[in-house]
Amino acid sequence: MKEETFVVNGMTCASCVINVEKAVNHLDGVEKATVNLTTEKMTVEYQGEPLSPEAISKAVADAGYEAVVYNPDTAKSQEEREGDKLQLIRKRLFWSSVFTPASFISAMGSQGLTTGTCICFT
């Protein structure tokens, strides 16, 4: 019997946890898979030979999430992962604030507005 811990990315709710657990528990050779949403970690007890950590990661990927074998020496802390997520959100916010006005003006231009027309919001 082997036990492996994975870091699972992309989960946001209890339904995500259930989806990941179902995906892994349906693999042949898996005895038990438990997922902790708070720590974003999954512990899997499995038989070994017919099953590999890569196969488990693929099952999680097929369910729509990302799983990486947890290595305490190289793993990012939960704070670092949350910082990465926050940085991604800031980047998306910046680019959406850049392109939203252009998209709005472009869409309004196709409605018969001409250059110099004032768009008033009341």
C-alpha positions in Angstrom: 0.0 0.0 0.0 1.4 3.4 -1.0 0.3 6.8 0.2 0.9 10.0 -1.9 0.0 13.6 -1.2 -0.9 16.0 -4.0 -1.5 19.7 -4.2 -4.7 20.3 -6.1 -5.3 23.7 -7.8 -8.5 25.1 -9.1 -10.9 24.0 -6.4 -13.3 26.7 -5.0 -16.0 24.8 -3.2 -17.2 21.6 -1.6 -18.6 20.4 -5.0 -15.1 20.7 -6.4 -13.8 18.5 -3.6 -16.4 15.8 -4.3 -15.6 15.9 -8.1 -11.9 15.3 -7.4 -12.5 12.6 -4.9 -14.9 10.8 -7.2 -12.5 11.0 -10.1 -9.6 9.5 -8.1 -11.7 7.0 -6.1 -13.0 5.5 -9.4 -9.4 4.5 -10.5 -8.6 0.8 -10.2 -6.2 0.3 -7.3 -7.2 3.4 -5.3 -8.2 2.4 -1.7 -9.1 5.9 -0.5 -8.7 9.5 -1.7 -9.4 12.4 0.6 -9.3 16.1 -0.4 -8.9 19.0 2.0 -10.3 22.2 0.4 -8.6 24.5 2.9 -5.1 23.3 2.4 -5.7 22.3 -1.3 -4.2 18.9 -0.7 -5.3 15.4 -1.5 -4.1 12.2 0.1 -4.4 9.0 -1.9 -3.9 5.5 -0.6 -3.4 3.1 -3.5 -2.0 -0.3 -4.4 1.0 0.7 -6.4 2.0 -1.1 -9.6 -1.0 -0.7 -11.9 -1.3 2.9 -10.7 1.2 5.7 -10.7 1.1 9.3 -9.4 0.9 10.5 -13.1 -2.2 8.4 -13.6 -3.8 10.0 -10.5 -2.8 13.5 -11.7 -4.3 12.7 -15.1 -7.6 11.7 -13.5 -7.7 14.9 -11.6 -6.9 16.9 -14.8 -9.7 15.0 -16.6 -12.1 16.3 -13.9 -11.0 19.8 -14.6 -8.4 20.5 -12.0 -4.6 20.4 -11.6 -2.8 18.0 -9.3 0.9 17.9 -8.6 2.7 15.6 -6.3 3.5 17.4 -3.1 7.1 17.8 -2.3 7.7 19.7 1.0 11.2 20.8 -0.1 10.1 22.6 -3.2 6.3 23.2 -2.7 5.0 26.7 -2.3 3.3 27.6 0.9 -0.4 28.3 0.8 0.3 32.0 1.2 2.5 32.0 -1.9 -0.1 30.1 -3.9 -2.8 32.6 -2.8 -0.4 35.5 -3.7 0.0 34.0 -7.2 -3.8 33.8 -7.5 -4.1 37.4 -6.4 -1.5 38.5 -8.9 -3.3 36.7 -11.7 -6.6 38.4 -10.7 -4.9 41.8 -10.7 -3.5 41.2 -14.2 -6.9 40.2 -15.5 -8.5 43.3 -13.9 -5.9 45.5 -15.6 -6.4 44.0 -19.0 -10.1 44.0 -18.8 -10.1 47.7 -17.7 -7.9 48.5 -20.7 -10.1 46.6 -23.3 -13.6 47.2 -21.9 -13.9 50.9 -22.9 -12.5 50.1 -26.4 -15.1 47.3 -26.8 -17.9 49.5 -25.6 -17.0 52.3 -28.0 -16.6 49.9 -30.8 -20.0 48.4 -30.2 -21.6 51.8 -29.9 -19.9 52.9 -33.1 -21.7 50.2 -35.0 -25.0 51.6 -33.7 -24.8 54.8 -35.7 -22.8 57.0 -33.3 -20.4 59.3 -35.0 -17.1 60.8 -33.8 -17.7 63.6 -31.4 -21.0 62.3 -30.1 -21.2 62.5 -26.4 -22.2 59.4 -24.5 -24.0 60.5 -21.3 -24.7 58.1 -18.4 -27.7 59.2 -16.4 
